[in-house]
Amino acid sequence: MAKKVFIGATGQNCGKTTMSVSLMHLARQKYQRVGFIKPIGPKIEMYNGLTVDMDAILMARTFGLEEDLALMNPVPLPKNFTRDYLSGKFDCHTLKKKIVEAFEILDQSYDFLIIEGAGHCGVGSVIGLSNACVAHMLGAPVIVVTDSGIGSAIDAVHLNLALYEKEEADVRMVIVNKLRSDKRDSILGFLRRGFPGRSLQVTGGFNYSPVLANPTLSHIGKLLNLPVHGDADGHSRIIHHIHLGAASSQRVVDALEDATLLVLTSSRDELIVTLSSLYHIPSYRDKIAGLVIAGHMPVSEITQQILDDSMIPYIRVHDSTARVFTTLMEDVSKITAEDQEKLNWIRANAENEIDFEAIDALL
């Protein structure tokens, strides 16, 4: 049997997947065989003929676990799954059986097993398989990941603890993520006072970093469901700023910051040509991460030739510039196996910021 841990969260985008990647990296330094399972998968993709959650694909590809992928997400939730379940096409007993069967195989195959939940502890309740229920069913101690803050973090953890306790799941630790480095010790000190009467450890996760928070051009291509053209090496570059190229060409160029993605309309031939030309200059290449060219009007033939010859990474979107810009600004970037810069950052910083020995001792 494996030593196991269930990674839950107080909500979306708290850094649960980042924590799973970190634990996988750190556990592999101590244990010979480390596995992963995400029992409920709400964000699915097709990979090698399998319909599985994107986090299972991330872990399989990053850590060489492809042979287990069919077991790593036993209950994926495709579109309309909830409606089909409520219409009687599936039943909870069958879904539980799928999870337990996959879990038992992995439990026998590994020394350390990471079980990742989906969102807050109530996700999956509609099919009778909330995170809290699954954690109890698999007999796995729970670590809850939460965003930084004091009152908000304590409130969110208490709200989640109510369901975990109702389901008799064993919550042992809270990991606080996205901490401000200058307030890390102070925030953790207050949070440790926020759960009186509970044997609950509170520890710090990662300090906030734009490296993890910001998207890559490859991610934006997936978001828009469109190909990324130009220099392939630039597709996984992290974008630190998104600008709307609405001003004059000179003002747009003067406003460029490090790793800027420009969103501009297809009729701005002079701006497209200017940025394509500047991309050949190393100091400007550092500033220009790529272009998203929006609008229904075709790019002129000569401008298109200059754009392609420059190898500047770009995405062509046949939609309004305003709508595309809003979509990008509202998006929250998720880590994928292509995001090597982010994955390398996680591995390097996990060894300094995550106390794996304290986590391991709790299990």
Backbone torsions as a table, in degrees:
resi	resn	phi	psi	omega
1	MET	NA	146.0	-178.9
2	ALA	-88.4	150.7	163.8
3	LYS	-72.9	132.3	-172.2
4	LYS	-133.6	157.2	178.6
5	VAL	-145.9	138.3	177.0
6	PHE	-102.0	122.1	179.5
7	ILE	-98.4	108.9	176.4
8	GLY	-108.4	-177.1	179.4
9	ALA	-152.6	163.8	177.2
10	THR	-84.3	-9.1	179.6
11	GLY	177.6	-174.4	178.0
12	GLN	-72.5	152.4	170.5
13	ASN	63.5	28.2	175.2
14	CYS	-85.2	-14.9	-178.0
15	GLY	106.1	25.2	-178.1
16	LYS	-64.3	-45.8	179.4
17	THR	-67.0	-39.3	175.3
18	THR	-57.8	-40.1	179.3
19	MET	-68.6	-37.7	178.0
20	SER	-63.8	-42.8	176.7
21	VAL	-61.1	-43.2	179.9
22	SER	-61.5	-47.2	-179.1
23	LEU	-65.1	-37.6	176.7
24	MET	-61.1	-46.2	179.7
25	HIS	-62.1	-45.7	-176.6
26	LEU	-73.8	-39.7	-179.3
27	ALA	-64.2	-34.2	-178.9
28	ARG	-68.1	-15.8	175.7
29	GLN	-79.8	-16.9	-177.8
30	LYS	-113.7	-36.5	-176.2
31	TYR	-110.4	143.1	-176.7
32	GLN	-70.9	-39.2	-175.4
33	ARG	-125.2	116.3	-179.3
34	VAL	-124.6	125.4	-177.4
35	GLY	-116.6	176.2	-175.7
36	PHE	-146.2	143.2	171.9
37	ILE	-146.5	138.2	171.6
38	LYS	-119.3	95.0	-171.5
39	PRO	-55.7	-45.7	179.8
40	ILE	-110.0	124.8	-176.3
41	GLY	-119.5	97.8	-176.9
42	PRO	-83.9	-14.3	-178.1
43	LYS	-118.8	92.8	-168.5
44	ILE	-102.5	154.6	175.1
45	GLU	-140.8	165.5	172.5
46	MET	-94.7	131.6	178.3
47	TYR	-146.9	120.6	-179.4
48	ASN	50.3	41.0	177.4
49	GLY	80.6	2.7	-179.9
50	LEU	-108.3	144.8	173.4
51	THR	-99.9	105.7	-174.2
52	VAL	-140.9	162.1	179.4
53	ASP	-65.5	145.5	-176.0
54	MET	-63.4	-29.3	178.7
55	ASP	-72.1	-33.5	175.3
56	ALA	-65.3	-39.8	176.8
57	ILE	-63.5	-43.9	178.8
58	LEU	-56.2	-50.2	-176.4
59	MET	-68.7	-39.0	-179.9
60	ALA	-63.8	-46.1	-177.4
61	ARG	-72.7	-37.8	-176.0
62	THR	-72.8	-35.1	-173.3
63	PHE	-116.5	17.4	173.9
64	GLY	65.7	42.2	-178.0
65	LEU	-111.5	24.0	-175.1
66	GLU	-57.4	-32.5	-177.9
67	GLU	-66.6	-19.0	178.8
68	ASP	-97.7	-0.1	-168.6
69	LEU	-57.5	-35.7	179.6
70	ALA	-63.6	-22.6	179.0
71	LEU	-95.1	-16.9	-168.9
72	MET	-78.1	-13.3	174.4
73	ASN	-144.3	77.6	-173.8
74	PRO	-65.2	-26.4	179.0
75	VAL	-125.8	82.7	172.0
76	PRO	-74.5	150.6	-177.6
77	LEU	-116.0	85.8	178.2
78	PRO	-70.4	174.2	179.2
79	LYS	-57.0	137.5	179.1
80	ASN	72.1	9.0	179.3
81	PHE	-61.1	-43.0	-179.2
82	THR	-61.7	-43.0	178.7
83	ARG	-63.7	-41.1	178.6
84	ASP	-64.7	-38.6	179.4
85	TYR	-64.7	-47.1	-178.6
86	LEU	-69.5	-20.1	176.1
87	SER	-85.5	-1.6	176.1
88	GLY	92.0	10.3	-179.1
89	LYS	-77.5	-20.0	175.7
90	PHE	-131.8	160.7	174.6
91	ASP	-132.1	155.5	-174.9
92	CYS	-61.9	-39.2	-177.7
93	HIS	-59.8	-42.5	-179.6
94	THR	-65.6	-41.6	-179.8
95	LEU	-66.6	-41.6	177.2
96	LYS	-60.1	-41.5	-178.8
97	LYS	-62.1	-41.0	177.8
98	LYS	-60.3	-43.9	-179.1
99	ILE	-65.3	-48.2	-177.4
100	VAL	-63.0	-41.8	-179.1
101	GLU	-63.7	-44.1	178.5
102	ALA	-66.1	-43.2	-179.4
103	PHE	-60.8	-43.6	-176.5
104	GLU	-64.7	-36.3	177.0
105	ILE	-65.0	-46.1	-179.8
106	LEU	-68.5	-36.6	179.4
107	ASP	-59.7	-35.3	179.5
108	GLN	-82.3	-18.4	-173.3
109	SER	-93.3	-17.8	-171.8
110	TYR	-126.2	160.1	175.6
111	ASP	-88.9	-28.7	-177.8
112	PHE	-140.2	129.5	-175.2
113	LEU	-127.5	123.5	178.3
114	ILE	-97.6	124.2	179.0
115	ILE	-111.6	116.9	-177.8
116	GLU	-102.8	127.9	175.3
117	GLY	-79.5	-173.3	-178.3
118	ALA	-128.3	103.1	179.3
119	GLY	69.8	-148.5	-178.2
120	HIS	-74.4	174.8	-169.6
121	CYS	-67.1	-18.4	-178.2
122	GLY	-88.5	-9.0	-179.5
123	VAL	-60.8	131.3	-177.1
124	GLY	99.3	-6.5	-178.4
125	SER	-59.9	-32.8	-176.9
126	VAL	-63.4	-24.3	176.6
127	ILE	-107.8	15.8	177.2
128	GLY	77.1	17.0	-175.8
129	LEU	-136.3	64.1	175.0
130	SER	-65.3	161.9	176.0
131	ASN	-54.9	-42.1	-179.9
132	ALA	-62.3	-41.8	178.5
133	CYS	-63.9	-44.2	-178.4
134	VAL	-66.2	-41.5	179.4
135	ALA	-60.4	-43.5	177.9
136	HIS	-66.2	-43.3	-177.8
137	MET	-60.4	-36.5	-177.4
138	LEU	-92.3	-2.4	177.5
139	GLY	63.7	35.4	-175.8
140	ALA	-105.4	128.6	171.7
141	PRO	-58.0	145.6	-172.7
142	VAL	-108.8	136.4	166.5
143	ILE	-114.0	128.0	-179.7
144	VAL	-103.4	123.9	177.4
145	VAL	-96.0	133.9	179.6
146	THR	-135.8	157.3	173.8
147	ASP	-69.2	159.1	177.7
148	SER	-68.5	163.1	-175.2
149	GLY	135.6	175.7	178.0
150	ILE	-114.8	-75.3	-180.0
151	GLY	-60.8	-44.5	-177.7
152	SER	-64.9	-39.4	-180.0
153	ALA	-67.8	-43.7	179.3
154	ILE	-62.6	-44.1	178.7
155	ASP	-60.5	-45.4	-177.3
156	ALA	-65.0	-40.7	179.9
157	VAL	-65.8	-44.7	179.4
158	HIS	-60.3	-40.4	179.6
159	LEU	-60.8	-41.9	179.3
160	ASN	-73.3	-36.5	-179.8
161	LEU	-60.0	-30.9	-178.5
162	ALA	-58.9	-43.4	-179.8
163	LEU	-75.7	-39.4	177.1
164	TYR	-58.3	-42.8	-179.4
165	GLU	-69.4	-36.9	177.1
166	LYS	-61.1	-39.0	-179.5
167	GLU	-86.8	2.1	179.2
168	GLU	61.5	34.7	173.8
169	ALA	-84.6	149.7	-171.2
170	ASP	-98.9	92.3	179.0
171	VAL	-86.6	123.3	-175.0
172	ARG	-115.9	-20.6	-174.7
173	MET	-150.3	148.5	169.5
174	VAL	-115.5	126.2	175.0
175	ILE	-108.0	122.9	-177.3
176	VAL	-96.8	120.4	-173.8
177	ASN	-106.1	165.5	175.5
178	LYS	58.9	42.5	178.5
179	LEU	-75.6	147.0	170.0
180	ARG	-77.4	127.8	-174.0
181	SER	-59.3	-34.7	-177.6
182	ASP	-78.5	-12.8	179.9
183	LYS	-120.0	9.9	-174.6
184	ARG	-55.5	-55.3	-176.1
185	ASP	-64.6	-39.1	-179.6
186	SER	-64.4	-47.1	-178.9
187	ILE	-63.4	-45.1	-179.9
188	LEU	-63.8	-36.2	178.1
189	GLY	-61.4	-44.3	178.4
190	PHE	-68.2	-41.1	-177.7
191	LEU	-64.6	-32.5	179.1
192	ARG	-67.1	-16.2	175.9
193	ARG	-93.5	-1.6	-170.8
194	GLY	-87.9	-0.6	-177.9
195	PHE	-133.3	59.1	-177.5
196	PRO	-62.9	143.1	178.1
197	GLY	81.4	3.3	-179.9
198	ARG	-118.2	139.0	175.2
199	SER	-86.6	71.0	-172.6
200	LEU	-124.3	117.5	178.0
201	GLN	-80.5	141.3	176.3
202	VAL	-120.0	125.0	-179.1
203	THR	-138.5	166.1	-177.7
204	GLY	-90.0	146.6	173.0
205	GLY	-100.7	-131.8	179.6
206	PHE	-85.4	145.8	166.1
207	ASN	-70.2	153.7	-179.8
208	TYR	-59.5	135.6	177.4
209	SER	-143.0	130.1	176.1
210	PRO	-65.2	-19.7	177.6
211	VAL	-58.8	-41.0	-179.8
212	LEU	-83.3	-32.8	-173.5
213	ALA	-78.0	-28.4	-170.9
214	ASN	-91.9	153.2	-175.5
215	PRO	-85.0	170.4	168.9
216	THR	-110.4	166.8	178.5
217	LEU	-66.4	-33.1	176.5
218	SER	-61.6	-42.0	177.8
219	HIS	-62.4	-42.3	-179.2
220	ILE	-65.9	-36.7	175.6
221	GLY	-59.7	-42.5	177.3
222	LYS	-66.9	-39.7	179.1
223	LEU	-59.4	-43.3	-178.5
224	LEU	-88.7	-5.4	-178.6
225	ASN	58.0	46.4	-177.7
226	LEU	-138.0	153.3	179.5
227	PRO	-74.9	153.7	174.4
228	VAL	-101.9	125.4	-179.5
229	HIS	-98.6	170.7	175.1
230	GLY	89.3	-161.3	-174.7
231	ASP	-56.0	115.4	-176.9
232	ALA	-63.8	-30.4	179.9
233	ASP	-66.4	-20.3	-179.3
234	GLY	-86.7	-7.4	-175.7
235	HIS	-67.5	-31.5	-177.9
236	SER	-99.3	8.7	177.5
237	ARG	-69.8	137.7	-178.0
238	ILE	-79.7	130.6	-179.4
239	ILE	-91.4	123.7	-178.5
240	HIS	-99.5	-19.9	-179.1
241	HIS	-143.9	144.6	174.3
242	ILE	-121.7	119.4	-179.2
243	HIS	-114.6	148.0	173.5
244	LEU	-94.8	118.2	-176.7
245	GLY	-83.3	68.9	-176.7
246	ALA	-103.9	-19.4	-177.1
247	ALA	-83.6	-174.4	177.1
248	SER	-64.2	158.2	-178.4
249	SER	-55.7	-42.7	-178.2
250	GLN	-64.0	-41.7	-179.8
251	ARG	-67.6	-38.4	177.5
252	VAL	-61.6	-44.7	-179.5
253	VAL	-65.7	-42.5	-179.4
254	ASP	-64.2	-28.2	-176.7
255	ALA	-87.4	-3.6	-177.9
256	LEU	-59.7	136.7	174.7
257	GLU	-116.9	-179.0	-179.8
258	ASP	-61.1	129.9	176.0
259	ALA	52.2	60.0	-179.2
260	THR	-93.9	133.5	170.5
261	LEU	-98.4	126.1	-179.7
262	LEU	-99.3	128.9	172.5
263	VAL	-106.5	119.2	-175.9
264	LEU	-144.0	164.2	-177.7
265	THR	-88.0	151.4	-174.8
266	SER	-66.2	-15.3	179.9
267	SER	-84.0	-6.6	-178.3
268	ARG	-85.3	65.8	-177.3
269	ASP	-56.2	-44.9	-174.9
270	GLU	-64.8	-35.1	-179.9
271	LEU	-73.6	-40.3	178.2
272	ILE	-62.8	-43.6	179.4
273	VAL	-64.5	-43.1	-179.9
274	THR	-60.8	-48.4	-178.4
275	LEU	-67.3	-37.0	177.2
276	SER	-63.2	-40.2	179.3
277	SER	-68.7	-41.5	-179.4
278	LEU	-67.2	-24.1	-177.8
279	TYR	-63.9	-19.6	178.0
280	HIS	-76.8	-16.4	-177.2
281	ILE	-93.2	121.2	-173.9
282	PRO	-52.0	-41.8	-177.6
283	SER	-65.5	-32.6	177.9
284	TYR	-83.0	-29.3	177.2
285	ARG	-61.6	-34.1	176.7
286	ASP	-64.3	-29.9	-177.4
287	LYS	-87.2	-29.3	-174.8
288	ILE	-100.3	104.5	177.6
289	ALA	-79.8	-28.2	-179.8
290	GLY	160.8	-178.2	-178.2
291	LEU	-126.8	144.5	164.5
292	VAL	-116.2	110.8	-175.3
293	ILE	-99.7	110.9	-175.1
294	ALA	-106.7	168.3	176.7
295	GLY	112.0	156.6	-177.5
296	HIS	-89.5	-17.6	-179.6
297	MET	-73.4	132.3	-179.7
298	PRO	-63.2	147.3	170.7
299	VAL	-73.5	136.9	-177.1
300	SER	-61.5	156.0	-173.2
301	GLU	-61.4	-45.2	-178.2
302	ILE	-69.2	-37.7	177.8
303	THR	-64.9	-39.9	179.0
304	GLN	-63.1	-38.5	179.6
305	GLN	-65.4	-43.3	179.0
306	ILE	-64.6	-40.6	179.6
307	LEU	-60.9	-48.3	-177.9
308	ASP	-68.8	-39.1	-179.5
309	ASP	-66.0	-29.0	-177.9
310	SER	-73.6	-21.6	-177.3
311	MET	66.2	15.7	175.7
312	ILE	-64.4	132.1	179.3
313	PRO	-66.3	135.0	178.7
314	TYR	-153.1	158.6	175.5
315	ILE	-125.9	132.9	179.2
316	ARG	-102.6	121.6	-176.0
317	VAL	-122.1	124.6	177.9
318	HIS	-92.1	70.6	179.4
319	ASP	-154.0	170.5	-177.5
320	SER	-69.7	146.0	179.9
321	THR	-59.3	-42.9	-178.0
322	ALA	-62.3	-42.7	-178.3
323	ARG	-67.7	-40.0	179.1
324	VAL	-65.4	-45.0	-179.5
325	PHE	-60.6	-43.2	178.7
326	THR	-62.7	-42.4	178.5
327	THR	-59.0	-44.0	-178.5
328	LEU	-68.0	-39.4	-177.7
329	MET	-71.1	-26.5	-178.9
330	GLU	-90.6	-10.1	-176.2
331	ASP	-75.6	147.6	172.4
332	VAL	-113.9	121.1	-174.7
333	SER	-73.8	133.7	175.2
334	LYS	-109.6	145.8	-178.2
335	ILE	-74.9	136.7	174.9
336	THR	-126.1	171.3	-178.4
337	ALA	-65.6	-20.4	178.8
338	GLU	-77.5	-16.2	-174.6
339	ASP	-83.2	67.7	-174.0
340	GLN	-64.4	-34.8	179.1
341	GLU	-63.3	-41.1	178.6
342	LYS	-68.4	-44.3	-178.8
343	LEU	-63.5	-39.8	177.2
344	ASN	-65.4	-37.9	177.4
345	TRP	-63.3	-43.1	179.7
346	ILE	-61.1	-47.4	-179.2
347	ARG	-59.4	-46.0	-176.5
348	ALA	-66.9	-42.9	-175.0
349	ASN	-82.5	-23.7	178.1
350	ALA	-58.7	-36.7	-176.8
351	GLU	-69.2	-20.8	179.8
352	ASN	-100.2	-30.7	-170.2
353	GLU	-109.4	-16.9	-178.4
354	ILE	-108.1	123.9	-179.6
355	ASP	-88.2	84.1	-177.0
356	PHE	-65.1	-35.7	-179.1
357	GLU	-62.3	-37.5	177.6
358	ALA	-66.9	-39.7	178.0
359	ILE	-65.5	-47.6	-177.9
360	ASP	-61.1	-38.5	-179.6
361	ALA	-64.8	-29.9	-179.7
362	LEU	-70.9	-20.1	-172.4
363	LEU	-92.9	NA	NA
